[in-house]
Amino acid sequence: MTTLRDMIERNALWYGDQLAYRCGQTSVTHREFRDQAWRIASSLHALGVRSQDRVAILSMNSVEFALTYGACEAHGLIAATVNFRLAAPEMRYIINDGGAGVLVFEAEFTGLIDQIRAELPDVREYICIGEAPSWATPWEAFVAGGDPAGPPLPPPTPDDLVYLIYTSGTTGRPKGCALPQSAEVALAATTAGAMGLGSEDSMLLMMPLFHIGAKAMALGQQWVGGAVHLHRKFDPVEVLRTIAAEKITATHMAPVLIQGLLEAPGRERFDLKSLRTVLYSAAAMPPSLLREALNVFGPVFQQMYGQTEGVATVLPIGAHQPDGDAKAQRRLTSVGHPFIGFEVTIRDDENQPLPPESIGEICVRGPTNMQGYWNNSAATLTTLAGGWLHTGDVGLMDEDGYLYLVDRKKDVIISGGENIYSREVEEALIAHPDIAAAAVIGAPDPKWGEIVCAVVALRPGAALTEADIETHCRTLIAGFKRPRKVIFVDEIPLLPSGKINKPVLRAAYAQ
């Protein structure tokens, strides 16, 4: 298979009567998925949408979201996703940057879109999932009006773009990652292979489909003709209930969600024996949390490391050995080894490779790498310099080729001339039993240039002082790395991907 259209057509033929997607009371089989995706593409064509035009999607997880993806995947259109957690001006920027001519949106976002409609000059048509306002076409009528034979468009080629997915905007405005069909075919096959997926599997996804993490998992399950169960948000008890009721075999979560499952009331009453793979990504799993999760759920965990621009490594289930030797213990803190067919190196500021155990920028070369950033040639040239994807992450590789994350380049704190890696301090902080979550940022200081500022959320009922935290950190990390400033908050803000939202923390506290 060379395009995602091939995957959809094959699934309709081989697994036509099997469940493809379910969300709440709405579901489609693989044959229905194909038929409805063809109708949607036909209706889009009737609106003037042509090959490589953008179709913006603003929706929480839903079958309709998956079907819109499918219409674009099969007919050479580009699905341009919009983060539903953004404010209206941020949505306006992304929709306009992508130049979408059609916006598919859920009714609950009607008010937000109405605020900015006059400032969306490229959008000609609005399609509403749910109760539609007067200025939008209802979803059901839109789909019903399509031709089941599909639009008169040529099938996509491997080089055609298929997704325009925007980064989290951790370094300024979000950048649109232009992802071709060939990269997403490789991503689907890589994900399915790494997770050992098959047509008999049932996957549960509650991470948002507008993000590459959940989309990669869904593609992997579609690649083998399996079923995807969607939740619109994370509810730990509902996740446990669904795993037990639907015999879920695979799921994908950020570490913070895994912690939520462990703390869910009445967890013990759910039968979770069907679960055989839990892939975690988006953020490092604290060793203490990983050990607890392994004790509760068993040997089901594996990690995938990558970003919207391309994936890189996997730490397979067999490498999760909490009772192994020293090397196995260290590997629990890694993000694994490169996928087959991928290259990962650590490079210095001159783009030269570094030897094992040296700290530098993680660079990736592989079949899932993006084509570039939409409307941003300068950032594309920098990020893809020398044919490598420069991730912006700082890390090291051991002599066995296992990769260890150290920090984001922009998150390195330089205090008194010393490099301090925020992740190392964060791991020291969350090792304290009374700390539920922690984030570390640099704060300006007239003497040291920057000092370490820790933003800490305590567990319910816990009480710690700044002095308590300083004393704890001194037992685990060097004195110059300890937090010089501690701010206590009720919760740490997160991006939709599950990563800590450090721009929000810097704006609030790094003054």
C-alpha positions, 0 to 999 in steps of 0.5 A: 500500500502506498497511500491511505486510500489503499488502506481504507479500500482494503479494509472495506473489502477484507474487514467490511463488517467489522467495527472501525470506529465507535464513539458513544452511540455512534459507530461505523464498520470499515465498509460504512467508513469507506462509503461515508468518506466517499460521500463526504469527499463528493459533497466537498467537491460540490463545494469547490474543494479540489486536490490538495485543498485544505479542509479545517476540522474543529472537533472533539473526538468523534466518528465524524472527525474520523470520517472527515479525516478519511475523506481527505485521506482517500481523495487527495485533500489536506485535513487541517486540524484545529486544537479545540482548546485554543482561544478564538484568536488562536483558532483564527490564526491557524485556519487562516494560515492553512487557507482552508476553504471549508470548516467542519466544526462541532456545534459546541464551538459555534460561539467561538467560530461566530466570533471570528467568521468575519476574519476568515476570508478563505472559508467559503462553507461551514459544516456543523456536527450537531445543531447547526446555526443558520450560516452552516450546513448540518452534517447529516444533510451534507453527508447524505447529499454526497455521491457514494461513488465519490468525487471525480478527483484523481486518487492521491499520490504518495507525495501528496500532502494529507495532513496539516497538523499544527505544533503546540506553539511552545516556541512562538506561534504554532507551525503547521507540519505538512505531512505527506501520504508516504509519511503517514503510511509509514507511520501507520505501519510503524505504529501497528508493527511496534504495538503488535496490532491485528484486526482482532484488536480493540483500541481505546483513545481518549487523547485528542485526534487533532494531535499526531499522537492519537492520530498515529494510534488510530492509523496503526489500528486502521492499518490492520483493520481493527476497531477504535473506540473514542472517548471525548475526554479523559474520565479515569473510571469511564476508561476502566469501565470501557476496557472491561466492557469492550475487552480493550486490548490496546490504548495510548496515554500520556503519563499524567493519565496513567497516574489518573488511572492508578488513583481512580476510585474502585479501580480494583473492581474492573477486569482489565485482563484483556489489556495487553499494550499501553503505549505512553508518550508525550512526556517522560514517565517518572521511574516511580510512576512507571514501577507502580503502573507495572505492578498494577497493570503488569508488563503491558507498557511501551513508550514511543518518542517523536513529535508532529514532525516525525517519530523516532524511537520505541522502548518495547514491552520487553525492555521494561524490566523493573527488577533487571540488572543495572543496565535494564534499570537505566533503560527504564529512564530511556525512550528506547531505540530507533524504529527499524528503518530510522536513524537517530543521532546526537549532534552538536551546534555545528550539526556534527555527530557526537559520541555515545554518552555526549549531550546534544540535539536529537536528530532523526532521519526516517520515513515519517519525517514531515515535508516541511512547515506550511508557509514557513520556509525559514523554519523548514530550512533550519529544522531539516538542515542536512536532511535531518529532522532537528527535534529541538530536544536535548539528549544522549545515546548510550553505547547500545543505541538507547536514547535518553531525553535530557531537556528541550533546548529552550528549557535548558537553564544557564545559571552562573555559567552552568547548564541545568536541565529542567527535566533532571530537577523535575524528576528530583522533585516528583520523587518526593511522595507529597509532590503530585506534579512539578515543572521547572523553568528559568527565572531571570536573576541579576547575579546568576543570570537565571535561577531554577524556579520550581512550580509544584502541585502537592498531593491532597492533604500534603503540606510542604514548605520551600525549605522542605523542597530544597532539603529534599532536592539536595539529597538527589541533585547538586546544590547549584541545581536546586530550586531557588524559588518555589511556587505552589499551585493547585495543578500544573497546566498541560498542553493537549498532548500531555506535555507541560505548558511551559509558555504559560508558566513562564508568562505567569511566574518567570518574572 
